[in-house]
Amino acid sequence: MNNNFKLEINQLLPGEPLRLGVDLIANRGTGALIVVGTSNKLEKISSGGITLNNCSFSPEMLSELAKMDGAIIVSEDVGKILKANVHLNPHDKIKTSETGTRHRTAQRTSVSVGLPVVAVSEESSIVKVFDNFDVSELEESNLILGRVNESLQSIDRMRRRFDEAVTNLGELELENSLTNQEFLEVIQRGELLTRLASQVRLEANKLGNDAGLITIQIDSLESGVNNTLNLVLKDHLPGRKFRVTSKVLFEISELSYQELNSIDYLGSILSKLPLDDISVPRGYRVLARLPDLPDNLHDSIVQKYKSLPKLLSTPTEKLFEIEGIGRNRAQQLRDYFDTLLKNVGFSYNNGH
């Protein structure tokens, strides 16, 4: 499907003028054949018709002109209605899988002239868009909305599972008892959540202007996930082999669902096997939750102490020795670590 066709499909989203006109035609049961754009090839297979001078496009005008038998030709930007009641004569040797006369003509015309053609069935009110041999059937907004709402519930459930896994990871990190499998489950759930959110966002875009609130809901459910995944990877992956976590996340996104759903396979590509080995965090995610601690200090602290258990047991005076950390900040860090150790159930989901 070429880019021009995608542009025309956008013009057929709910709320767009062309879609409003097509819906009017379908509701009135008159049927129509609409060519979007014009060309010399179109002129060669056209005959008859009425040329409309300076006829601005409106859904109502399109619907009225559809009462005539012939095709309607609109400008590429759907700003003007150029012709009405046009007889189209594409070559009947062009193959088509369509059965109705109007739909066969629509596809053959599109193949012949290289322009999108919209066909509205008079009997069933089904609307199809043809671009060469590509065919897309328009759906009613309420059907799309129903599917999207169901999918939003799935995203919500998956988000809860992800948050539970991250909370569990945080508690086990503080106890220094986190296994590779529990680390991998966080990555797996985060990636599945990201994929589902992307799929539902694409589906919601079919709602056009009505997609705004749903998009906000999807963004909210996905908020902070990528940041948390980056920090978890930075905490647990071998630094020399996996230097750029964003690259790792991209490689994970390229996995098939079968590969992603296999914890063993995920562990093999992330060098986190055996699954029951303890995975010791460096401390990046814990430090990221402390307000006003500059990012450049995160690396300095982690490079000095290498692991979260060592960092959490560091006295204030030793923290003060790190370049860039004053006495007040050293005490702030020590108080923060003490709070974590006293409240193992303390949730620190990053990015919320």
VENBELDA-V300097 format. One line per field, one symbol per residue. phi: phi as a letter, one per 20 degrees, with the letter a starting at -180 (. if undefined). psi: psi as a letter, one per 30 degrees, with the letter a starting at -180 (. if undefined). A space follows every 10 residues. Layout:
phi=???
psi=???
//
This chain:
phi=.effffffff fdfgnfgfff fffffffeme macceeobaf ffffddbmnd edeleffbgf fgfffffeff fdddfgelec debbleedcf ffeffbefdf gfffffffff ffdmcfcddd ffedmfdcdd cleeccefdf gfffffffff ffffffffff ffffffffgf ffffelcfeg ffffffffff ffffffffff ffffffemfe egffffffgf fegnfffffg fffffdegff ecfdffffff fffeffffff fefffffffd lccffeffde feofffffee fmegfffgff ffffdmbfgf ffeffgffff fffndeffff ffffffffff ffcfefecff ne
psi=kleeeeeeee fglkfkeeee eeeeeeefgf lljkkjllle eeefgklalk kjkhjkkkee eeeeffflel lkklleghfk jellhkkkil kffkkkflek eeeeeeeeee eefglkkkkk keefgkkkkk jbgkkkkklk efeeeeeeee eeeeeeeeee eeeeeeeeee eeeffhgkle eeeeeeeeee eeeeeeeeee eeeefffbfg feeeeeeeee ffkfeeeeee eeeeefkjee eiejeeeeee eeffkleeee fjeeeeeefg hhllfglkjk legeeeeffj kgjkeffeee eefefeleee efgkleeeef fkkfjleeee eeeeeeeeee efifgkkijk g.
//
